[in-house]
Amino acid sequence: MTATASLTRTPGRFPSPRAKARRTLRFTFIYLVAACISAIYLIPLSLVLLTSVKSEAESKIMDFSLPSTLHWENYTTVLGTDGVARGLLNGLIVSVGVTGVTVLVCAMAAYVIARSPARFPMRAYHYLLAGMIAPFSFIPAIKVLQVLGLYGTFTGLILVDVGIQIPFITLMYVGFIQRLPRSLDEAALIDGAGPLRTFFQVILPLLRPVSVTSLVLLVTYAWNEFQNVLFLMPNQSKWTMPMTVFNFQGMHSYNYALVCANIVVSVIPVLLVYLFAQKHIVAGMVAGAVKS
């Protein structure tokens, strides 16, 4: 009797067969789309990984057949090639510089934009957003860097990369900071904290999700950047990994095993950064898209 009464009190507790069918169809469609998207990335990656451990003769076929013998010495050859190790170091310098400067500048600018009641910060914010659609011109950038004496230097390259990334990263930070209650600022003000202390001790620690997301995006961008290095770095000793891949392919154009091994070496650092920070990426992206 009790069981009958509980069933009568919750008539809509169990989904109908039609609702179950719709739910199954929806999840099936989602999994199919996810599988297709994964295949777009995994198939080329698998081909590169397989080719990187093949012999020179086998690599010319460029198929998914397994190698007769695993040639791990391809990676030794790549790492021993002049310029590859230096490219790794140069890429690390540029990635750390671009990431650190961009995160600090954009976080502080976003805090002012999100908290200031004046009109100028919001107008400056709209001006920054226009930079997301404005095309980048290399000729003025090269001329400005030459006037400043920064052409062909890491500092000049880092500043250009930072300028390109500021609009989007600021957009993400503004959306996240607008979700934080203003009572945090008021409590810090009552405790005697100034704007800088409030930002660095109260607000900045709360920006961890969006900061980690920005870190992954910026490291990926700076590490894989090709055009800026090509036009702004005439000295080959300062080339980053994408340029060494380009140069390496020119030296070994018919040995695709070595070329693919070089590609794998250049991808590993970014892949490691992504794997360690992946749990924060979705939260940061969603937070940055809520309000602006």
ABEGO torsion letter per residue (X at the ends): XAAAAAAAABAAABBBAAAAAAAAAAAAAAAAAAAAAAAAAAAAAAAAAAAAABBAAAAAAGBABBBABBBAAAAAAAAABBGAAAAAAAAAAAAAAAAAAAAAAAAAAAAAAAABABAAAAAAAAAAAAAAABBBBAAAAAAAAAAAGABGBAAAAAAAAAAAAAAAAAAAAAAAAAABBAAAAAAAAAAGBBAAAAAAAAAAAAAAAAAAAAAAAAAAAAAABAAAAAAABABAAABBAAAAAAAAAAABAABAAAAAAAAAAAAAAAAAAAAAAAAAAAAAAAAAAABX
